């Protein structure tokens, strides 16, 4: 993928002759890995807090970097549109790998369920009563 991003459009034919380029098969293999991970590690029904374990945190950082690269790829207008699809699926794979890593942790971090009502605020103390002077 890096070679395709770095190759000038005028030299793309040489790249195709001498190197592998990103194909729909690459993207399909990543998608099948995502499906396998989704089957083995179902996503929690609550908001996922990134970085539940050190390894998951590293995967979440890698995903953020890849998402940034994905936004830049859009602006490049490459000859091979499969590169953008592949980068997108790779970032989804990193998300699932991080969740799988957290799933093997003893107690992964998750947030509050979306359907639950927020905790009630603590009661405020009543104002002090005035003493009557008698």
N, C-alpha and C positions, 0 to 999 in steps of 0.2 A: 504494500500500500504506500509506503514511504517513497518508493521509486516513482510511482505514478504521480504523487503529489509534487515531486521535485523535478519532473521531466518537463521540458518546454514542449508546447504543442507541436512544434515543427520537428521534434525529435521522437515523437511518440511511436512512430512506426518502427524505429530501431529498438525501442523498449519492448515492443510486442514480439519482435524477432528473437531477442536474446534473453528475456526474462518472463517470468509468470506475471500475468496481470490479474487483478481481482475479477472473479467471475461469479455468476449467480450460485455456482456450486459452493464457493467459499461462504457466501451468506447463508445458504441452506444448511451447511454443516453447523454454523453458529446457532441458527434457529433450532436445529434438532437438539443441540446441547442445552439451550434454554428450556425447551419443552421437557427434557429429561430432568433438569433441576427443579422445574415447577412441580413435576410429579413427585419427586422425592422430598422436596422441602416446600410445602405450601406456604404461601405468604400469610403473615399474621393479619387478622382483621382490624388491627389498630395501626395507627401511624407508626412508621418505622423510624426510630432515632438512629441516624447513621453513626457508625463507629462503636458498635456494641462490644467489639473485641479489637485488639490491636491489628490483627490480620484483616478484619472487616473494615477497619478505619483506612488501612492502606488501599484496599480495593475501592472504597468510596472516593478517596482522593484521586486514584487513577481514573475512575469514572468521570469525576468533575473535569479533569484535564482533557479526557477524550471528548466530552461534551463541548468544551471550548474549541478543540480542534475541529469538531463537527461543524460548528458555526462558521469557522474560517473556510472549511471545504466548500460550503455553500457559495461563498463569494468567488471561488476559483473558476467556476464553470468548466469543469473537467470534461474531456471527451468520453470518459467512462463513468456513467451515472451510478454504476454499481459500487463505486468507491464510497459514496455517501451512504448508501443503504448498508454496506458492510460496516462502516464506522458506527452507524446508528445501532445496529444489532450487537456490535461489540460492546457498546456502552450498556445495553440491556443485559448482556451476559455478565459484565462486571457487577451490575446490580444484583443479579441472581446469585453470583458467586459469593458476594458479601453476605447476602441473606442466608445462604447455605452455611457459610462459616459461622454466623451468629446462631444458626439452628443447632450447631454442634456444641455451642457454649452451654455452660451449666444454667445460666440465667441471662438470656439476651435482653437488651434494653428495648422496651416498646413504650409508646406513649399511651395516652388515655384513649379509650374507645370513642369513636366519633359520635356514636348514638347516645352515650351517657351524658347526663346533665352535669354541668360543672359543680364542683364542691361548693357548699354554701359558705359564704364568708363568715368569719368569726363574729359573734355578737359584740356589739359595742357596749361599753359599760354605760349604765344610765347616769344622767347628770346628778351631781350631789344635791341632796335636799337642803333647803334652807332651814336652819333651826329658828324656831320662834323664840323671841325674847320675852320671857315672862318673869 
